[in-house]
């Protein structure tokens, strides 16, 4: 696969060239920490950051989006999202989450047109991790600090140099198109990148998840769920920061002459998530909600898509106000 | 192990083994460096889990209304549990609020007070601040020693903060309404509507929050900034005369919204208007829930 290298100081030139035909989205230092934003050559791109505060799913599955609008007798579907995007600096765990979300939103039974348009119009360039954060455990769930799968190209931050490596044909094309800034890398740089990736990998803890989907049915009624969730505050942080959580609610917003139907990210940890029209709530206890979240990620998705829907990014661990740690929950389940 | 930690374990052991408490709410070590987390101790053997250090930040009073409410899935007889709770100065003020608002069964609640030396801000501590890692909110604390405690752990509290604790609020008050509004909207525009601020707050125990109500629907659920603003105004105003400045909302917010500015400002307004500071006395009626017939400004022509 094609490779290219450049001096990091020249990165604004690449941004300038690449953003001629596409919106260039990259991690920047935002008001709440690292976040993806549309940038230009004048903006400072973050290279040293653990991960963005919020997951990359929001680029494809926004927190809130209009499905259709209506006025009087007329109903109009929301226009499909348009325009090419280059999404730069996505961590490999977040890239993996996109492959998982594809299984939900691009399932052959029903393809979500809004998600599909954004996916097809986006080139994903990942940024290999050199210093995994404390709660990271990506290698335990099939990913890694330099995992390529799902990216169009991967970038290694090697201090003064950036090394690009194509993964897909689209990525190859991108590297070729940036011939003005990217040149053939010296073998030394490639070696350095491999070494950095191996070092990062060695820092990551191993969590045992083998066979978890088979373990879970047997403990559906176990008191373990309530004991894990005793301290749960039933806020939605873990679901919002999770790159693979994809539940949404549908809301109608009325105005005088019409209105719109929107879908909004929702989360199973909210008490109101399963309230039925009668007022009955089948998941009244925090332990029942915790069980749902873990069952969904580690059992139902394995049954439906042959895959655990956790990429080991650790965001739920670092953001939880009461330190509910999914690594401990997994260990508890495996016991 | 600190002195306070030893004493807390002894007290918890005693309460659980004599049956005066079935549950002790305390802190145990967290899974990340420089963290603790809430810990539900139900047996005397488990008291060894309890810790006391500068990272015991959570306000455990948040669990009380839920523990003293009849479980929604339960039919038949129900007796509220006997609960003991470990509190710092700010947490004790939350408990006072719960007592006044009838959210706890006082007879079945044992309050274990720990005079507070101030809690560390893990971010400051991680940045190598050493002994100067005190959280901003603790630097501004007026009541480090619990005002209500059935059992007091004898340790020394840090001195209460002086008036300079309001420097940022005064700065904010001095701005024009347009500037204040701009700051407010800028801050809340970070919000992702996860409602962690509400869930972490001991005062937010409504069965259904106004923002979640469907009939009527008070605000939209989407990302329209006016809906987000509406949620925050509702939440903040429900804290007027009730917020004890424990900072649970600020610590819980994943997006780093400066929520303290607005609740503290409102608290100062209530203090100026009604000469009332929440959470200090069980007997003092909360001003927004009490009417004094002889009050000078009382408008009776409604």
Interface residues (C-beta under 8 A of the other chain):
Chain A: X31 X32 X33 X53 X54 X62 X63 X64 X134 X135 X227 X230 X231 X233 X234 X235 X236 X237 X239 X240 X241 X249 X251 X253 X262 X264 X267 X270 X272 X281 X284 X285 X317 X318 X319 X321 X322 X323 X325 X327 X328
Chain B: X30 X31 X32 X33 X35 X36 X37 X38 X39 X40 X58 X62 X63 X71 X72 X73 X186 X190 X192 X193 X194 X195 X196 X198 X199 X200 X208 X212 X220 X221 X222 X223 X224 X248 X251 X252 X254 X255 X256 X257
